[in-house]
Amino acid sequence: MKRKSFEDMDCPIARSLELVGEWWTPLILRDIVMVGLTRFDDMQDDLGIAPTVLTSRLRHLVDAGLLERRQYNERPPRFEYLPTEAARDFEPVLRALFKWGVKWAGAPRAEAGT
């Protein structure tokens, strides 16, 4: 089932979610903006994300103007993803979500029996 688009809603939060509300997107932006990972393989290794999903999310972020795709190797063709001003302006949102998560989402649960 395709989800509803928020792009036409008269609400900045809804329109923001249209850009960054997919499940993996904040984590990808975290890796790029806060951790400094810019290469596909590094992000895939860090997140454990399927390559097709990462490709789709990165393409969306480039199209939305949050990332710039820059080739760093010709053979084989390899690209890095650099944050734009819009992505860098998203960093306080990531930090606030981190702070909220520490307070309200708690520490990871211990495995059963430990």
VOMI-429908 format. One record per residue: residue in three letters; x, y, z of N, C-alpha, C, O in turn. Coordinates in steps of 0.001 Angstrom, whole numbers, plus 500000, padded with zeros to 6 digits. Layout:
REM VOMI-429908
alaXYZXYZXYZXYZ...
//
This chain:
REM VOMI-429908
met500836498828500000500000500000500000500888501244500000501783501374500835lys500639502149499069501401503380498989500909504345500053499706504507500256arg501845504976500720501458505924501765501029507247501152501363507559500009lys500294508006501919499837509329501497501037510270501420501954510184502237ser501026511155500448502049512184500346501659513360501237500486513724501331phe502657513943501884502431515100502745502806516414502057502637517483502643glu503312516350500826503887517536500204502893518685500016503306519844499980asp501615518398499897500619519452499697499968519917500990499125520814500962met500334519336502110499741519742503389500292521109503794501458521422503554asp499446521897504399499827523232504842500418523164506252499919523792507185cys501494522384506381502143522196507685503631521926507447503971520962506760pro504520522748507995505947522542507804506438521183508316507359520607507737ile505842520669509384506256519349509889505908518276508870506731517408508579ala504705518326508329504293517334507331505177517402506095505599516367505579arg505460518605505615506311518739504421507745518294504713508413517744503838ser508216518528505928509555518048506314509594516527506314510567515924505860leu508525515908506828508466514445506839508447513876505430508916512759505209glu507916514622504483507949514187503081509395514024502615509688513152501797leu510288514848503124511696514796502726512520513814503554513364513105503007val512286513765504861513179513006505743512457511966506592513042511438507537gly511210511661506280510409510806507138510479509313506855509916508526507615glu511149508899505787511289507460505549512189506867506633513066507542507170trp511954505601506939512586504942508067514104505103508111514641505443509166trp514805504874507022516267504904507023516846506306506878518011506522507212thr516072507249506395516611508559506031517313509285507183518428509765506980pro516727509393508377517459510075509455518778509384509817519742510051510193leu518824508063509708520068507354510028521125507584508954522312507693509264ile520706507659507709521637507974506625522181509391506816523383509622506691leu521293510329507116521744511698507359522651511777508580523613512545508586arg522357510993509608523247510937510788524637510506510370525626511134510746asp524716509420509583526023508921509152526790509962508352528003510094508511ile526102510698507500526776511673506644527108512953507409528244513426507367val526132513507508100526294514817508736527066514736510046527931515573510303met526770513749510872527367513698512211528593512791512285529558513108512980val528558511670511574529665510707511646530721510995510588531899510699510789gly530309511569509468531262511898508412531439510814507368532365510883506559leu530566509811507369530630508785506324530018509370505058528934509952505102thr530706509220503934530195509783502687530130508753501566529544509010500514arg530723507604501788530778506598500727529769505487500969529523505071502101phe529194505022499865528124504037499876528477502818500726527718502442501620asp529628502200500450530007500972501159530139501199502660529762500338503455asp530671502353503049530819502658504475529459502796505158529255502307506268met528530503474504472527184503620505039526476502270505110525817501958506102gln526615501479504060525959500167504045526497499298505173525725498638505868asp527812499292505360528412498514506450527930499005507817527604498198508688asp527885500319508003527499500866509299526036500588509626525700500267510766leu525169500713508626523734500585508862523204499164508713522159498834509273gly523916498318507962523388496988507679522140497054506807521231496238506955ile522100498006505915520952498281505066521130497590503713522253497467503222ala520040497144503115520103496530501792520576497567500771520168498726500840pro521428497167499827521948498124498843520848498817498041520967499999497719thr519790498096497720518709498707496941517994499793497736517607500823497185val517824499560499026517170500558499879518073501782500033517609502918499937leu519359501546500270520286502663500418520355503478499129520353504708499174thr520416502814498003520440503509496713519200504380496549519297505537496140ser518049503830496866516793504566496745516763505783497657516379506873497233arg517166505598498901517160506706499867518159507789499465517849508977499543leu519358507386499036520353508376498623519863509156497410520038510373497345arg519256508474496458518717509145495272517651510170495689517630511291495181his516781509781496603515743510694497092516376511929497748515936513052497504leu517394511726498569518038512839499262518774513765498300518810514977498513val519361513206497244519996514033496213518920514838495485519061516049495309asp517850514170495065516757514851494352516114515941495210515669516963494686ala516064515725496525515454516694497438516396517840497797515987518794498458gly517652517754497365518607518819497624519303518753498963519908519733499396leu519226517599499634519921517461500913521342516918500755522197517140501613leu521583516215499668522909515663499411523360516014498009522554516221497102glu524680516076497858525306516232496548526059514944496244526831514464497073arg525840514392495076526520513152494654527734513542493820527612514248492819arg528916513071494248530158513424493568530960512153493273531189511333494163gln531376512002492036532169510832491647533601511002492134534211512055491950tyr534129509950492759535516509988493230536376508928492575537591508926492774asn535784508016491792536538506973491098535842506675489769534616506574489708glu536646506535488699536046506276487395535830504802487111534779504425486593arg536801503960487439536694502521487159537027501736488397538185501720488814pro536076501094488990534649501201488675534115502546489148534698503169490035pro533014502997488562532462504280489003532026504214490470531246503345490861arg532533505131491255532206505210492680531854506654493013532430507601492478phe530887506787493916530397508109494270530419508290495783530317507332496550glu530556509547496184530387509898497581529228510875497666528864511521496684tyr528662510969498845527487511795499067527818512836500123528098512512501277leu527779514084499707528180515178500573526954515977501017526025516177500235pro526952516429502259525795517183502748525743518582502130526766519248501976thr524546519004501785524326520386501369524032521213502610524004520695503726glu523815522490502404523455523352503530522178522849504207522052522904505430ala521237522360503400519981521847503965520238520665504894519619520572505954ala521126519776504520521452518624505370522184519080506631521910518585507724arg523105520012506481523821520509507659522857521214508624523034521147509840asp521845521884508076520838522528508930519946521508509639519247521855510591phe519963520258509183519181519193509818519894518612511046519276517888511827glu521177518918511224521939518350512343521318518637513713521266517723514536pro520844519852514002520208520067515314518974519178515520518676518788516649val518268518863514453517113517972514558517588516575514956516989515932515819leu518662516111514326519229514799514669519695514775516123519460513802516839arg520356515850516554520835515916517946519670515924518934519737515297519992ala518606516639518579517420516673519449516759515298519503516318514867520569leu516687514608518371516117513266518347516971512304519168516437511444519869phe518293512443519087519199511634519894518937511866521379518793510921522155lys518879513147521760518664513497523176517315512959523654517222512403524749trp516283513119522848514961512609523199515011511084523335514442510521524271gly515694510419522398515791508959522432516500508443523670516098507428524239val517556509136524093518261508739525312517326508833526512517320507953527374lys516537509901526563515654510106527708514423509204527671514057508625528693trp513779509075526511512481508430526458512467507061525792511569506264526064ala513424506766524936513449505448524306514312504481525102514254503270524893gly515101505011525999515902504187526891517077503505526219517280503587525007ala517833502835527052518977502090526586518477500824525874517371500353526139pro519297500283524974518891499021524333518608497954525385519298497853526399arg517577497166525116517213496105526062518263495021526062518791494651525014ala518565494511527249519499493391527374518841492135526803517624491968526870glu519660491272526251519123490012525723518567489178526872519032489278528008ala517585488371526569516961487505527579518016486636528235518877486061527568gly517935486552529522518859485670530257520155486334530664521012485687531266thr520326487634530346521586488280530744521355489236531861522295489875532332
//
